[in-house]
Amino acid sequence: MWSNVFAVKTLLLLCRPAKALSLHSPRLSRGATALQSNNLEGRHIAEWPERPPTRWEGDATSRPLGSMERLLNARRSWSGAMTTAHVSAALLDGLPPSQEELLEGIALVIRRHPLLSAVVRGKGKYFVEEAAAYPLHSDYLGKAVEYTTELLRTYPDVDIQRFEASKLGPEELALRALRVVAVPVGSEDTSAQMALQAAWRTGFEQELDGLTLDEDGDGPLWRLTLYTAEGNDSSSALVYAANHAISDQLSFNLILSELLGVCSELRSAARSSGISSPLNAAPKPLPLPPSVEGALLGAEQRQDEEIKERLELLVGRFGDPVGPEVGGRRWLPTWESGRARLSSLRYTLWQLGAGSGMKVLPRWVPSADTLLEMGSAAEDWGARARRTRSIFRTLDPQRTAALVAACRAEGVTASGALCAVALLGVSDAMGDDEEEEKAGGGDPSLSVGAVGGLKELLDRVCSRVAQVVEGAAGSFKKEVKPEEKRPTQRYKLLQALDMRTLNFGQGEAKTLGARDDWSKGTVVAGTGSLDILVDLPCAAGAALRGGERTPEELASFWRTAKECNRQTKQWINAGWGRESLLLFSSGWEFMNMNRVVELGAQDRATLGRAYSAGISNVGVFAHNTTFGESPSGGDPALSLSQLYFGISQTVSAPAISISAVTIEGTLCLTVQYASPIWPKNEAEAFADSIIRMLEIASADAFEEPMAPRAESGEDLDLNLR
């Protein structure tokens, strides 16, 4: 998890006596009424009119938010926009769906999937009234100590955040969710297709950093925008923007398929009867899904209890003594285990030492010292000034098929190849040790300040302990062999992972039910992530793409892909999906993780970047892509031609991210970054390099020889769409 290291290191420093720190629950003052809120030393205090019983796990229509859902539900302190908005764009061929068709389709999916009609109630104990944005700083842990009362809250939560069903019906929610944008064609020089493309791309980016939803209203927690262009009856676009706590990309794929299916059925019924009529068959509602922590760790939660009870759930407790009675009592202690296991400790120690020394920022980003010297001008690099930008690319079906064939021949997955091209690509942008030394930079994981020395010592100790753990449990990092005499640098990649079928711990992968889909096919945020560590020479990607390329460069690429696959398989088989969630949810018991993330986003040394790159590959679109038939003289079939997705990169994210999905053989890639961390020209060059390396990897399996191609974004864009 991308917040795990921050969480553990922050907790180690903050767990100390502090004058303003209370270990006990704040109580309502005399005369306070239900739902009244006070702010005592930064604590939000509230009570429900009817509080659920202790350890309430939810019911058919409501449940507490899981830890990851609470993080994804966060909003930016300075604007109120979603911190991690999830946005997807579906490009459609055929007669655009009508507003009436979409409204009926939206109402249907709302009836079927409970979280699409859900609202979030409760502010939680970590709510900060009128929270102020943090300033840029060069001392992450020092600032964490300074903001202890805001970041560390160990008392019970009396206003637990929870999903509840909206009081509005599906039809009214559908009206609220849908927006329709008719795009005008401005001039003769602009085609309807170009105008449509410009409109949906602009809408896509605006939602990433500007998505605001009615937090305290009746929902929904998502919206869908239909883009059509004047004079264009053969194509359209749907842009989905959601609170990431209720859905992920696999969920939107399902929503999209069901939605377009309804449109097709309505058109078919209209052709048969001559009128458009509602569907007769009501969809079967699916059950409210658990959170990913509820599925993998257990539904029990103790948020409204004291710290002792919450710790017992995590680590265990002493049970009733056993043995013969001596002196009127039994003396042999017993231990009732909690959720933590030996593998939990191994994972925690590995996380602490795994990221030491990795590159997370491109070479052109000013060092922390330079940003400090810039004074107020450095605010242009802060979270409030950063913007998420997106680049869209495709790999045509022939080349994609060749890539898959090449991957199979090498014994790796397509995800492994995508991880490899991402790592090679960032190695071109992140320089080497000599360049960093000249620029006056240092290890981005180290900060200066009052506690900088302590943090450095902590990093070194944890790194050494992690090495010991790796030796005992099997290494989760392995250096990819570079060419001789070429210096290497460590890169850390964040790979998104579907957790729906990872319901097991260490040694449990083959147990009954371990691989069953706990979501039961409904909409939910069911993803997690894992860390991949690889050492590569500087500019390894440029070496692969260069005209003087040797067989060694291509062999190095495949070694990197295999290494990424190896680490992924080992991580999964070790049951570390469970352990990563346990570590993250443990942090939530004590720390305001949303504010921890915002604090890290303002660190001059990292600018909120904890990874060199990120990959999210949802694979082949698992649903129908063509809906309806095209009878002579009738409406054309509605089909999905391209699909792009991503999340906001502004606050905290990898240095650059790639999202991928395959639609009817076409690999659709979304490259995302935060400006000014990546200038547009450098990001375009990175996107071009990704496509070029995928072409090179697939060349041997491609039917025709590769023609030379300039690495210009426009050339690749036009040729690969």
N, C-alpha and C positions, 0 to 999 in steps of 0.2 A: 504494500500500500504506500502511496506516495507521501502520506503524512506520518507514517510509523516512526521514522527516525526522529523527526521533529518532536513527536509526542514523547518518546522515551527519554530523549536527552533533556527536554524541557522539564519533564516530571522529576528527573533525578536532581535537578537544581532547585526546583520549587518546593520539593518535599522537605521543608525545613521550618522551624518555628518562625512565625511572622506575626507582628502585632495585629495586623488587620485580618489575619486568617482565622476563620471560625470553622471548627470541626462539627459544629452542631447546627441543627436545622433552625433557620429563622422562623419566628412565629408572627402571626398577625397581631398588631397592636390592639389594645382594648378598644372596642367599638368598631373595629374594621368589619366590613361586610363581605359576603361572598363575591368573588370576581374583582375585589378591590386589590390594587397593586400598590406596593410601596417599593422604594428603592433605598435600601439600607446598605451602605457600603457596597453599592453596585449590585445588590442582590434583587432579583425580580421575585416577588412573592405573590402568589395568586392561589385561589382555591376554586374548584369546580362547584357548581350548584349541587351536583350529586357526584361525589367522588367514587370512582370504582373501588372495589375491594383491594386490599394490599396484594401485591404481586399479580395484579390483573394482567392477563395475557391477551386480551381481546375477545371478540365474539364474531358473529357472522358479518357484521357491517363495520366494525371499527377495531383498531388495535394500536399499540404504541409504535412509533417510528423506530426502526432499527438505527444503529449507530451510523452506518453509511448513509442511510436516508436522511438523518439529521444533518450530516455534512452537505449532502447534495441539495438540501432544502435551504441552504444559507443564502443570504442576500448581502450585497455590498453595503458597507456602512455609509459610504458617501453618496449613493444614488438609490438604493433600494432595489436595484436590478438583481436578477439571479446571479450568484457567483459562478455557478457551473451550469449554465443553460445548455440543454441538449437540443440541437437543431438538425433537421434532415430535410433534404430537397429531393423530390421525386419528379422526374421529367417524363411526361406522358405523350404518346403518339395517339392520334385518333381524335374524334370529336370531343372537345373538352367536356368534362362532367358539368352538369348544370347545378345551380345553387340548390334546387329542390332535391336533386339526386344525392348531393353531398349531405344535406341536412338529414335526410332519411338514413343514409349510411352512417353518419356520425351518431345518430340516436341509437342505431342498432349496436354499434361497438360499445357505446356507453352502457347499454343494458347488459351486454355480455361480460364486460371487464370492469370489476368493481373500482379499481383505482382510477379509472377515467372519470368517475363521478365523485371522487373523494376530495375532501378539503382537509387542511391541517388545522387542528385546534390545539391550543396550549402554546405558551411561549417557551416553557422550559426554564430551568434555573440559570441557564447561561445567557438569557436575554439581557442585553445591555441597553437601557433606555438612552436614546439619542447617542448611540455609539459614535465616537469620533474616529476618523481615519488615522492610522498610525503614520508618523513621519518616517522618512528614510533614515536608516541607521546602519551602523557598522558593528553592532554588538548584539546579535540576536538573543543570546542567553541573558545578557545583562538587561536588555529590555524586557525579557520575559520575567525576570525578577522584579523589575520596576512595576510591571502591570500584574503582579501576583493576584490581587483581589479580583481582577477581571478575568484572568486566565485559569486560576486554580480555585475550584469551588467543591469542597468535599461533602457538604451537607446534602440532605435528601432533596429530591425534586418534588415539589408539591403542585406543579403545573405541567405534568408530563405532556410532551408533544405526541399527538396521536392523529391517525387518519380516522375521519368520520365521513359517512355518506352525506352528500349535499342534500339539502331539503328541496332542491329544485328537481324537476323531472327531466328525463332524457331529452325531450324536445326543446325545453328551455335552455338546457345546458348546450345543446347543439347550436342553437341560435347565438349563444354567447361565444362558442368556440370558433365558429366559421367567419372568415372574412374573405371577400372577393375583391380582387384588384383587376380592373380592366385597363390594360396598358395602352396608352395612345402611341401611335407611330408619328414621331415628330417631324420627319422630313422625308423627301423622296430618297435621300441617301441612306436612310435607315430602314432596313427590312423589318417586317413584323417579328421574324425569328430573332433578330439581333435585339430588338426592343424588349422582347420577352425575356431573353437571356439576361440582359442588363438589369431588368426589374427584379427577377427572382434572386439573382446573385446579391443585389443590394439588400433585399429583404432578409436573405440568409445571414449576412454579416450584421445587420442591425439587430436581429434577434439574439445573436450570440452575446453581445455586450449590453443590450438595452431591454432585454425581456423583463417586463414587470407584470405580475399577475396579482389579482386581488387577494392579498395574503389573508385578510381577515373576513373576506366575503364568502359567497356561496359557490365559488368555483366557476368553471373548471380550472385545473392547474395546467392547462395546455391550450394551444390554439392551432388552427389550421388555416392557411391562407392559400386561396386559389388564384393563380396568375394566368390571365389570358390576354392575348394581344388583338387589337382591332385588325380585322381582315385575315385572321389566322384561325381557321377551323380545323386544323390538323395537329395542333400541339398545344400543350399547356404545362403548368408546373404547380406542384403542391409543396408548400413549405410548412413543416411541422415544427413547433417550438414548444418545449415543455419544461416544467420543473423536473429535473433529472431524478428526483426522488421517486417518481411514479413510473418511469419507463426508461428503457435503454434502446439501442438500435434494433436488437432482435425483436423487442416489443413493437417498435414502430413498423418493422417489416410485416408483422402480423396484422396490425391495425390497417396498414395500407392495403394488404391483400383482401381483407374482409370488406373494407370500404369500397374498393373498386369492384369487388364481386357484387355488392348491392347495386351499384350503378348499372352493371351489366344486366342484372336480373330485372331491374326497373325498365330498362330499354327493351328487353325481350318481351316483358309483359305488355308494354305500350305497343309494340309492333303487332302483338297477337290480338289485342283488344281495341287498339286504336286510341286508347287513353292511358295516361300515366296513373297507376294506382298503387297504393301502399302494399308492401309485402304482407302476405297473410301469416306466414310462419314467424312466430316470435322466437328470438334466439334463446337458447338455454343459458341462463346466467352461470358463470363460473364462480367458484369460491374465492373469497378474499385471500390472496396469497400471503404467506409469511414474509418477513424481511429475510434477507440473505443470512443474517446472523441467527434469526429465529429458526431457519431451516438447518443450518450447519452446527450451531452451538446449543440450541434449545430455546423454547419460547419463554421460559421463565425470566422475568426481569424484576429487579429490586430498586428501581430508581427512587422510589419514595421512602426508602428505608435508610437507616444510618450506615455509616461507612463500614462498620464491623460486619453487618449482614451482607453488604455488597462485596466485600473482600472474601467472605466465606463462599459466596457463589463462584468467585474466580479461582481461589487457591485451595479451598476446603476448610474443614473445621475439625476440632477434636470431638469425637463422639463419646458415648457413655463408656466408662471403663469396664473392663471384663476381668475374669480371673477369680481366684478364691478370695473370700472376704478376710481381710486382716484389719483388726481394730474397728470393725463395723463398716468397712467400706472396701470397694474393689480398687485395685491400684494399677492394673495394666491398661495403658491408654490405647484408644483406638482412633483411627483417622478416617474421616469421611471426605473423599476426594471432591474437589471442585472441578471446574472446567479445565484448569491448567494441567498439562502433562509434561513429561520430560522433553518431548518434542517441542512444546511451547517455549521452554527455556532455550533450546537450541536455536529455534527460529529467531527469538528476540536477540540473542547474542550475535547471530549472523547478521541481522539487520543493522545492529549498531556498528559493526565493523565493515560491512559490505561496501559502503560508498566512499571510503576514504580515498582521496586523490583523484576522483574521476572528474572529467571535464563536463561542465554543464552550460558554458556560455561560449559563443563564438569569439574569435580573436579580436574582432573590431569593437566589442563592447568595452567601454572604459572600466578600468580596474576600480575596486572599492576606494582606494586612495584618491584616484582621479575624480571620482564622483564626489567625494568629500570636499575636495578643493574647488569643485565647480559651484558650491553653494546652492543658491535657489535654482540655478539653471539645471541642476541635476534632477529636479522634480519632473522634467520631461521623460525621465526613465522610470518614474514611480508608477505604482499600480493605477492611480487615477488617470494618468496620461496615456497609458498603454492601450492599444486596441488590437483586437483579434482580427487577423486577416486570413483569407482562404484562397487557395489555388486549386483549380479543378483539372484533372488529367484523366485520360482513359488509355487503356491498352486494348487494341482491337482483338476480336475473338481468335483470329489465327495466331497472333503472337501470344495471347494468353494461353491458348491450348498448347503451344510449343513450350511455354514456360512451365506449365504443369507437367508436361512430359519430361522435361529436363530435370525437374525436381524429383520426379519418381525415379528417374535413372540414377540420381545421386543419393536417393534414400532420404530425402527431406520433404517437408511440407511447403506449400506456398507461403504460409506464415513465416516459416524459417527464412525463406528467400527475402520476404519483405523486411524482416528484422535485419538481415544482413545488409540490404541496400541502404536502410536507414542509418545503420552504424557506419558504413563506409562513406555515406554522404556527409555525416557530421564530422567525420575525421578530416574532410577537406576544409571545413569551416572553423575548426577549433584549434588550429595551430599545433605547436609542440612546446616542449619545455623551454627551449632556447628562446622562442618568441615571447613566451610569457615572462621569462626572466628579464628580457630587455624592456618589456612594458611595465615592469615593476609589480606584476600581479603575483598571486600565490595560489595555494590550494584553496579553491572556492568553498570547501567545507569548513575552513577555519575563519574565524572573525577576530577582530581586535577589540580591545576594551577591557573593562574591569574584570571580566571573567574569561577573557580569551585564553589565558594560560590554562585555566582549569578545563576549558572545553578541549583544548589541544591534548592535554593529558588524558582526558576521558576518551577521546577518539583513538589515541594510541593504545590505551589499555584494552578498549573494546575490540580494536582491530586484531590485537594479539590473541585475545580470548576467542574471537571468531575463527582464527586460523586453527586453534586447537579443536574447536567444535567441528570445523570442516573436516579435519583429519579423522575425527571419530565417526561422523555421520555421512561422509561422502561430500566431496567438494562441490559447491554450487557455483563455482567460477573456475574457468580454465583458460589459460592464455592461448589464444590462437597463434600458431607459429608464424611469425613474420619472416620476411626476407632477412638474411643475415646482415648484421651491422646497421639495421634501420631501427632507430629508437622507437619505442612504443609508448602509447598513452592509454589509460583506462577510460572506457566509455560505459555509461550505465543507461540501459534502455528499459522503459516501462512498457510492458506488454499487457493489454487488456485480456481478460479471461472470462469466459462464461462459467459462472459458478453453479448453474442450475443442475449439473450432473456431477458435482464434486462433493457429495455429502458423506465425506469420510475423513478420518485422520490417518496417522501413520500406521501402516500395516493393515488397513481396513478397506483398501481399494477393491478387493474382490468379495467383500461381504455382501449379503443379500440386501438389495435396495440402495447400495452405495452410489450407483450410477443412475438411479431413477430421477426423473425431472420433478423436483419438488414444487415447481411453479404450476404444475397441472395445465400448462398451455395458456396461461393468462398473462396479462400485461403486468410487468414488475421490473424494478431495477435490479437485475440479477447478475450483474457483472462485478468482478474484482480485478486484481492485477498482480503481476509478479515482476521481479527485478531480474534483468539479465546483465551480467558483467562480462565485458570482452576487452582485451588489450589488443590494440591495432597500431600499425605504423601511421604516422602523420600522412594525410593525403592518400589514404589507401584507395579511396574511390576514384580519384584522378588517375592513379596508376592503372586501375582496371579499365578506365575509359580511354586512356592515352593511345596514341598511334603506335608507340613502341611496346604495346602490351605483349607480355610473354605468357606462356601457359601457367607460370607460377601465380600471376595475378588472378587468373580465373580460378585456379585451384584454391587460392587464399579465400576467394569469395565463397566457394562451396564449403570450405572448412568453417568459415564464420557461420554460414547458414546451419551447418550440422551442429555447431556448438550451441547456437541459439535453441535448436530443437532439443539437444541433450539436456540443457538446463531447464527447459520448460517441462519435459517429461519427468525429470528427476524431482522438480519442485512439486508437480502434481502427485506423483507416486509417493512422495514423502508425507502427503497429507497436509502440506503447508497452506493449502487454501483455507482450511479450518484455522490454522495457527495465525495466519495473517489477520483474519477477522477477529480472533480473540485478542490479539495485541492491540488492534485499533479500537475495539469496543472497550477494552480495559482503560485506554486513555480517556474515553468519554466519561468514565465513572468519576474522574477528578478534574478534567481539563475542558475548557471551552475550545474545542477543536476548530470551530469556525474562526474564532479570533486568533488562534495559533497560526492558522493558514494566512490570515491577513497580515500578521506580524512578520511571518517569513517572507511574504511577498514584497516587503519593504526593505529587506536586507540588501545593502549595496553589493555584497559579495556574490549574491546569487540571483537577485531580482525575482525571487520566487521560483526559480528553475531548479528542480531537484534531480532532473534526468537529462542526459544528453539528447535523447529522442524518445518518442512514443509511437507505438503501433497498436491499432485496433482493427483487426480483420474479422469481419463476421462471415466470411466465406461466401459460398454460392447462395443467392437468394432462394430460400427454401419453399417458396410459395408460387402460385401461378403468376405469370407476368403478362399474359394475354387474356382478355376478358370479353366474351361475346364473339360472335361470328360477323363476317362482312358479306351478307347476302347482296346480290345485285340490286342496286337501287336503295339499299338500306343504309343505316348508320354504319360507319366503319368500326372495326373492333377497337377497343381501348386497350392500350398496351403500355407497359412500363419499359422505358428505353434506358434510362440512367438513374443512378441513385447516389447521393452524396450525403455525408453526415459528419458531425463533429461536436465538440463542446468548446466553451469559451476558454481561451488561453491567457486572458489578461492578468488574473490574480496569481494563480499558481498552476504550473503545468510543466511538461518537458520543454526543452529549448525549442523543439519543433516536433510536430506530430503528423502522422499519416493514418488516415482512416480508409478502409478498403472494403468493397463488396463487389461481387461478380453478378452481373445481370445478363442473362442469355449469352454467356461466353465473354462479355466485355468486362474487363477489370476497371472499376471506377475508383479513382483515388482522390481523396481530399487532403491536401497538405495545408496545415494550419500553423500559424506562428503569431507572436505578439510583436507589433511594432512599438518602439524603434529597435527592439532587441535584434530583429532581423530586418534589414532594409528590403524593399520590394525586389530590387535587382538580385540580391543574394538569395532571397527565398525562391525567386523564379529559377535561378541557376540550380538551386538544390532540387526543385521539382523536376527540372529537365534531366538532372543527373540520375534521379531515381528511375525515370523512364528509360534512359539510355542503358543503365546497368541491367535492368530487367530484360531489355532487348539483347544485350550481350549474353546474359545467362541463358537465354532461350535460343541463341543463334544456331547451335548444333542440331537442335530438334526442329528448327524451322524449315519449311519445304524449299524456300528460295533463299539465295544468298542475300545478306543484308546490304542495302545501298548506303553509301555514306550519307550522313545527315547532320546538318548544323544544329548546335544545341541552342536554338532560339525558342523561346516559349511559344511564339506565334506559329512557328513551323510545326512544332510537335502538337500543339493544340489542334490545328487544322487537320493534320494527318491522322490523328489518333481518335478523333471523336466518333 
